[in-house]
């Protein structure tokens, strides 16, 4: 008996009962890898050595202790002494953090361009942040009120507007049609 022929069966392995498990595992692995890279310090994450610091980079971040202005714009004998001190540390191969520590040790905390992140100096960071948050909160509260008031005024104006009589409205439409 020769009946209709069936096409040959493919020899694929059977499908997994949970087709999304490998995709889910891949997503979890990628998330874990991204989290690990985000938590590593930049030097370990990129695999590159830290670039050597330079005098202009440090000059922008520190102050002249006598002029009380950034070292990169100061022109005084004290500023020149600070620059020579920084250049000597750079020549010794010191990094940015070590140079700043040495400057604070030599000239005191006034040499740093930014206030400290502890004690009363912390207010230099917190006060502007508090002001911005207060202004955003004020906008969140007042903006809906302003919008409601504007809508109410528009509705009042629309109600106060006199309506045209039918013959006047027809004449106005005819005049406007002539100018189109």
Long-range contacts (C-beta under 8 A, 24 or more apart in sequence): 50-95, 52-90, 52-93, 53-90, 53-94, 53-95, 53-96, 53-99, 54-90, 55-83, 55-86, 55-87, 55-90, 57-96, 58-86, 58-90, 58-96, 58-99, 58-100, 59-83, 59-86, 60-113, 61-100, 61-112, 61-113, 61-114, 62-86, 62-100, 62-103, 62-111, 62-112, 62-113, 63-110, 63-111, 63-112, 63-113, 65-107, 65-108, 65-110, 65-111, 68-110, 70-113, 82-107, 82-111
